[in-house]
Amino acid sequence: MSGSSKETRIEIARSVLAHVPWFAHCRAETLDSFVSKGMIQRFRRDQAICRRGAKVAALSVVLTGTVEVSSVAPSGKRHILTYLSAGEIFNLVPIVDGQPCIHDASTHESSLLLTIPKGLFQAAVEANPALSKSVMRLLSMRTRALYHYVADNTLLPLHARCARLLLLLVEYHGMTGHDGHVINLRLSQERFAEMLGVARQSASRELRAMEKDGIIETGYSRFVINDVPALKRIAEHPDEH
């Protein structure tokens, strides 16, 4: 890596960390230590980062690009849990409880990641009560989201689950364009189905119905939301649709 390239990556890392809400109460020297003692790596598209059951030695921060978090059953069936973009962190649970990695993670596109050594991050948490509280809030938020997912998966019909997932994708990956809200994520219908945990044919049937009603448009790995209020009505009042 050339000197200028290394300096650019360091500046990117510092800029991203400065805007991570969970690190908002960290002193500047703490964030600098995360960068100087951590490792900044470039991963190509669809490259594995970690595997479920593997030992975790560092906390990972997405600097650029997108990371896909998933789990694979012994049968080979895959469930995509989420997509993480710049400023989001993963492998926090293994850092906290000392157990192996709880999911697979791979790059959805070419991405730059910062890994913060486990001992360094743990020392920062112990020395900074505000950072400790931020970690607890983040874990609580993700636990709450998991409970909501389990409840939705158990209690809601598929068309409502589709609507809720599309709204979630708009919230985290949406861009407003002249055609509507574009989900700024390379997302095939197969991957969309894997996020729902259903067969591709089932997800495609629900998407076609929404497209027929003018609520969404789909293309090659592309989703455009034309009518967000209609999606919200489906998500909140599934029995009426």
N, C-alpha and C positions, 0 to 999 in steps of 0.2 A: 504494500500500500504506500503510495507517495505521501510526502509530508503534507501537501495541501489537501489531499483526500482525507487523511487522518484528521486534520484540523477541522475540515468541514463536518465530518461525522461527530466530532466532539461538540461542535457548536450546535448541531441538530439535537444531540442528546441533552445538552444544557437547556436549550429552548423548550424541548418537550417536557422535561422534568419540572421546569418552572411553572408549567401550566397543568400539571397533574393535580387534581383537587385533593387527593389523598396525601400528597406531599406538601400541601400548602403551608403547614406550620413548621416545616423543616428549615433549619438555618442554611444559609448559602453554602457554608463549608461542608455541611452534610451532603447536600446535593452534588457538590463538586467531588466529594469522595466517592459517591456512587458512580460517577463518570470516570474518574481517574483510576479507581481500583476495580471497576467493572470491566466488562468486555463488550465491545460494539462489533456486531457481526452482520454481514449481508447474507441473506438467504434467497435463493432463487425461488421462482414460483413452484408450488406443490412440493416443497422440500420439507421433510420431517424435522421437527424441532425436538419433540420429546414423545415418549410412549407411555401409556398407562402401565403402572407397575414398576417403572424405572426409578432409580434413585435421583433425587432432585438436590442439586448443590447451589442453586441460585434462583433468585426472583427474576422474572423476565418482564421487560417493558417494551411495548411496541413503539418504535420511533417513527417509522414510515411503513406504508403498506397495510396489509390485512392478514390476520392470523385466524385460521379455522380451528375451532376446538370441537372435538368429537370423541365418541366411544364406539368400539366395534365389539359385537357379541361373538361368542365362539362359532356361531353359525355363519358369520361373515356379514350379518346385517349391521349397517352403520347408522348411527344417530348423530346428527350435527347439533351440538349444544348452542353454539353462538359463533359470531364473527367479531373479532376484536380489532379496533383501528388504533391510530396513533394516540398515545397517552394512556392506553389501557394496560393493565398488568395481569399476569397469570402465573400459576404455580405458587400462589400465596398459601393455600391450605397445606401443602407438604412442608413449606418453610415454617409454618406455625406448629404443626403437630409432629413433624419429623418422620412422617410416613411416606410411602412411595407416591409417585405422580398419580392423580386420579383420572386423567384423561389423556387422549392423544392431542397433539397440537402440530399443525403444519401450516406453511405459508399458502395463502390463497392467491397471492401475487408476490412479486419480488418485494422483499421487506427488509428493513433494518431494525435490529433488536439490540437492546442493552440488557445484559445479564448482571445482576448485582449479587455478589457472593452472599451466601446464607448468613455467615457469621457477621459480616459487615452490616447487613440489614437488621439482624436481630439486635446487634449492639446499638444501632440507631434507635430502634423501638424502645429498648430498655432505658436509653438516656433521654428520650423525648416522650413524655406522657401524652402530648397532643397527637403525635404520630401513632402511638399505641391506640388511642381512641379512634383515629381515622381508620386504622386496620380493622378494629372491631365493627365500625360502621359499615365498611366495605363488605366484610364477611356476613354481617346481618342483612345487608341489602341483597346479596347474592343468595343467601338462604331463603329470604322472603320470596325472591323471584322463583326459586326452585319449588317452593310450596305452591305458588300460583300456577306454575307449569303443571305440577302433578294434579292439582284440582281441575284445571282446564282440560287436561288430557283424559281425566276420568269422567267429568260431568258434562262437558260441552259437546255438541254435535260438530262434525268436521267443518262445516261451512263457517261456524263461529270461530273455530280454532284457526282456520285460514285467514279470516279477517283480522284476528288479533295478531297473528304473526306478521301480516303485511303492515299493520299499523306500527308494530315494534320495529320493523325494518325501516320504515319511513322515518321514525323518530331518531334512529341511530345512524342510518346510512342514506337518508333522503336528501335530495337536492331539488329545489324548485326550478322548473323549466317552463317553457311556453306551452308544453303539452300537459303539464301537471307535475306531480311529485315523482321524480325519477329516483329509483333505488340505485344508488351509486355503488353497485356491487355486482361483480360477475357471478350471476346466480342462475343456474339451470333449473328447470322444473324438477329434475331428479334430486338436486340438492335441496330444493324447497321442500320436497316430500320427505327427505331425510331429516330436515329440521322438525317436521311434524311427526315423524315416526310412523308414516303410513306408506303404502305402495304408491308408486308414481302415478298409476292410472287413477287412483282415488283422488289424489291432489289435483291432477290435471282436470278431472271432471268438475271439481269445485271452481277452479280458475276459469274454465270455459264458461261456466254459468255467470260468473262475475263479469267476464269480458262481454258476454252477450248483453248484459244489462248496462254496459257502458261504464262500469265502475273502475275497471282496470284495463290496461293493454299489456300484452305480453309479446315478446320477440325472442330472438336467440340470446339466451342468458340475460334477458332484460325485462324489467317490470316498471310500468308507469301507472301511478295511481291518479285517476281522473276525478274521483269523488270520495274524498276522505270522510265526509259526514255519512255517506251511505255505508262505508266500511264500519264506522263506529256504531251505526244502528244494528248492523248484522252482529257485531261483536257483543253489544250490550243487550240486545233483545233477540236472541237466536230463535225463539219460538215463533216470532212473527214473520220469519222468512223460510 
